[in-house]
Amino acid sequence: MRNGAKAAIVGGVFAVMVGGAGYGAYNIVSAVNGDGGSARTTSARTGPPSEEEVRETSEKFLAAWAKGQAATAADQTNNATIAKALLADYTGRAHIGKVKIKPGTASGTTVPFTVSATVSYEGKSKPLSYRSELTVVRGKTTGRALVDWRPSVVHPDLKTGDTLVTGESASPPIEAVDRDGGVLTKGKYPSLGPVLDTLRDRYGDKAGGTPGVELAIRHESESAGDTPLVTLAKGRAGQLRTTISATAQAAAEKAVKQYAESSVVAVKPSTGEVLAVANHRQDAFNAAFQGEAAPGSTMKIITSAMLIDNGITSMNGPAPCPATATWQSQTFKNLTDMEPNEGATLANSFMRSCNTAFVKLIDGTDARPLTDESLTAEAQDRFGLGKDWKTGIVSFDGSVPASGGPNRAANALGQGEVQMNPLNMASVTATAITGTFRQPYLVSPKLDDRQLATARGLPGGTVAQLKQMMRLTATGGTAARAMSGLGGDIGAKTGSAEVDGQETSNSWFTGFRGDVAAAAMTEEGGHGGDAAGPIVAAVLRTGG
């Protein structure tokens, strides 16, 4: 009885090991040793398979596969259990029939072949044809000639863990469209590709449409999605409407290509809708939305608003521009060749981008002192920065931390610890010229009931002064060259940001024309008007 019990236990262990395949004791040993194979007993051979063995093994494998005999075909491989499952799915889950496989001329132990078959599902059929190859190897323990098992033998696009399935596609095809209903494609708007992919992933289930029927590769990771191979019936595409303007996007795509490592965003100030987003970068990073970099003197829009809102000065009030200014033991200078002007107004120092004028005012007045938190409060409460924006894709919403010491003055100049991207600065300009913070977005918040960020916005008097100072900068200040030739109501602000380890500063520029606001950044692009300026001007020229 004990012997019988022992045999039963051992037999149970073997059954678990082979998953109930029932190939016999030899098969069990072979599977464990990676040799697959049948229970035939042969003297173990060594060395590479002969030409005859390659021909015989490949013919047996391909013939059994073509007949739908998964177990028999798998028995000719060095991983019978795994091979059997995938080969069974070929005729089962993939619904592939009428299989004809034509071997080509062997090259050593590798045999190319061509597959011709038919995919059929619920009365719909389509031909399937492709080329693949197999390699015959010597079994490690048996000496048998066996097909070296890889999923790519069954189809060249299959990888470990993949399988083939035929049925309704996982989701309907989704067309992302612009604000006017025109289809947006990666082919036409290359830098928009990752943005559209993200929007489809997030909102595809709300776009409508009906799924098609297809043969597809189902990947082991669900997040990877299926890879279609043959479409038996097309689905009806759902439409995902974005806020993008095809005209502005086309201009943005073309403009950023003129300068390496460039990004630009355009928004509609009256609504917050994003009209264009483009990047031209080697790393394919969406710096336009996710970048975190010092914005240079474009920050002076927010700093000026802080000075005006706190009663420190006004557009026509004093803002002296000395050659140097010292704050907390750190000395700040202006751009080379800038003439000092002790009698300058805020408008004059703004349009010339005088750093020292803003450093001199950063402490406020005795009657109206400013603190380390004043600039942070202006940025958050008035301009909505750092308020957890929900644009529709991943984005960074700006950071203006309360900084002490020299960084308090540096922050006011868009250096120090301030971090922005073109999305943030386009929004800053939009708020500056309308007085209302409208959080930028790419798809309507009604699509998923998400709550957009809010902020108080600016008083009417502050708006009037900021807008006029930006107009003066665009027509007679540091932005005049880049904005030349643009008609209508225009305004701008330049910026150049020094970055440790870079010989040349980053170029920043933000501007408006009518109901379009845009901002751009070019890494190591020099002064604001040199690289970022022409990019913004090109987008503004389209009028949205």
Protein Blocks (a to p, Z undefined) as FASTA:
>chain_A
ZZmmmmmmmmmmmmmmnnononojklmmmmmnongpafbdcdddedjddfklmmmmmmmm
mmmmmnopaklmmmmpcblklmmmmmmmmmmmnopghiacdddddehjaccdddddddde
ehiacdddddddddddddfklopacddddfklmpmkbcehiacdddddfbdcdddddfko
pacdfklmmmlmmmmmmmmmmmmmmngpadddddddddfblklopadfbdfbdcdddddd
dfbdfklmmmmmmmmmmpghiadddddfknopafbdcdddfklpafklmgccdebjmlmm
mmmmmmmmnomacfklccdddfbdceehiacdddehiacdfkbcfklmmmnopaklmmmm
mnopfklccdfklmmmmmmmmnopailpaehpacdebjadddehjllmmmmnopajbccd
fklmmmmmmmmmnopacdddfbdfklnopacdddebjafklmmmmmmmmmmmmmmmmklm
mmgoiacjddddddddddehiabdcddddddehjadcddddehkbpfklmmmmmmmmmmm
nnZZ
